[in-house]
Amino acid sequence: MSALTDPIADLLTRIRNAQRANHDQLELPGSKVKLEIVKILAQERYVKGYEWKDDDKQGKIIVYLKYGPRRERVITNIKRVSKPGIRVYKKTTELPRVLNGMGMAIISTPKGLMPDREARRQHLGGEVICTVW
């Protein structure tokens, strides 16, 4: 088993792949950051929901994927912006507007992870973790 250099990119890739394969749910190794990202995706209705399962190790997150009435994907694209090699920080005024507000960016602010709209509302900048639409 190799050590993951970017667990967030792994989470996003697993979600992307599971949706392309039309899975209803996916299970991934747990972590606080991943759980926060999944929480935001659920709040913004990009996924149906999530569940935390304790195990003897780090815990597991089960993500329930969401599809439209004709099984079309709700998440068209999910992309890592700030990577371990190149971190991307933005001021409140520079936060990205994903598809003119149709999508969202997840921002890591001093007050924790939050959608770009919320960060703008609270006048917080931070690291742009990923974009979703």
C-alpha positions in Angstrom: 0.0 0.0 0.0 1.5 3.3 -1.1 1.2 6.5 0.9 -1.1 9.0 -0.8 0.6 12.3 -1.6 -2.7 14.0 -2.2 -5.7 12.4 -0.4 -8.0 15.2 -1.5 -7.3 14.6 -5.2 -7.8 10.9 -4.5 -11.3 11.7 -3.0 -12.3 13.8 -6.0 -11.0 11.2 -8.5 -13.0 8.4 -6.7 -16.2 10.5 -6.8 -15.6 11.3 -10.5 -14.9 7.7 -11.4 -17.9 6.3 -9.3 -20.3 8.7 -11.0 -18.9 7.8 -14.5 -19.4 4.1 -13.6 -23.0 4.9 -12.4 -22.4 3.6 -8.9 -24.9 4.6 -6.2 -22.3 4.9 -3.4 -18.6 4.8 -2.8 -16.6 4.0 0.3 -13.3 5.7 1.0 -10.8 6.0 3.9 -11.8 8.7 6.3 -10.1 11.9 7.4 -11.4 15.2 8.8 -10.7 17.2 5.7 -12.3 14.6 3.4 -15.4 14.5 5.7 -15.7 18.3 5.5 -15.5 18.3 1.7 -18.1 15.6 1.5 -20.3 17.6 4.0 -20.1 20.6 1.8 -21.0 18.6 -1.3 -24.0 17.2 0.5 -25.1 20.7 1.8 -24.8 22.1 -1.8 -26.8 19.0 -3.0 -24.1 17.6 -5.3 -24.4 14.2 -3.5 -27.4 12.6 -1.7 -25.6 12.2 1.6 -22.8 10.6 3.4 -22.1 8.4 6.4 -19.2 8.0 8.8 -18.3 4.4 9.7 -15.9 3.7 12.5 -13.4 0.9 12.0 -10.3 -0.2 13.9 -8.2 2.2 11.7 -9.0 5.7 10.5 -12.7 5.2 9.8 -14.6 5.2 6.5 -16.7 7.7 4.7 -19.6 6.3 2.6 -20.8 8.8 0.0 -24.2 8.4 -1.6 -24.1 9.7 -5.2 -26.9 11.7 -6.7 -28.3 11.4 -10.3 -31.0 13.3 -12.2 -34.4 11.7 -13.2 -32.8 10.0 -16.3 -29.7 8.9 -14.4 -27.7 11.9 -15.6 -24.8 13.0 -13.4 -25.3 15.8 -11.0 -21.6 16.5 -10.8 -20.5 17.3 -14.4 -16.9 18.1 -13.4 -15.0 18.1 -10.1 -11.4 19.5 -10.3 -8.6 20.0 -7.8 -7.3 23.6 -7.9 -4.7 23.9 -5.2 -2.3 21.0 -5.3 0.5 20.0 -2.9 3.1 21.3 -5.4 1.3 24.5 -6.3 -0.9 26.0 -3.6 -3.5 28.5 -4.8 -4.6 31.2 -2.4 -7.1 34.0 -3.2 -8.4 37.1 -1.4 -12.1 37.5 -1.0 -12.4 39.7 -4.1 -10.4 37.2 -6.2 -12.4 34.0 -5.3 -13.4 32.2 -8.4 -17.0 32.3 -9.7 -17.5 28.8 -11.1 -19.7 29.0 -14.2 -21.1 32.4 -13.1 -22.4 30.9 -9.8 -23.8 27.7 -11.3 -21.0 25.7 -9.9 -19.0 26.2 -6.7 -15.5 26.3 -5.3 -14.6 24.9 -1.9 -12.3 27.3 0.0 -10.1 26.5 3.0 -10.5 29.6 5.2 -9.2 30.5 8.7 -12.8 29.5 9.8 -12.6 26.1 8.1 -13.7 24.7 4.8 -16.7 26.4 3.1 -18.3 27.0 -0.3 -17.1 30.2 -2.2 -20.4 31.9 -1.6 -20.1 31.6 2.1 -16.5 32.7 2.1 -17.5 35.8 0.1 -20.3 36.5 2.5 -18.0 36.4 5.5 -15.3 38.3 3.6 -12.8 35.5 3.9 -10.1 34.5 1.5 -8.1 31.3 1.6 -6.8 28.3 -0.3 -9.0 27.2 -3.3 -9.3 23.4 -2.7 -11.5 22.4 -5.7 -14.2 23.5 -8.1 -17.4 21.5 -8.7 -20.1 21.9 -11.4 
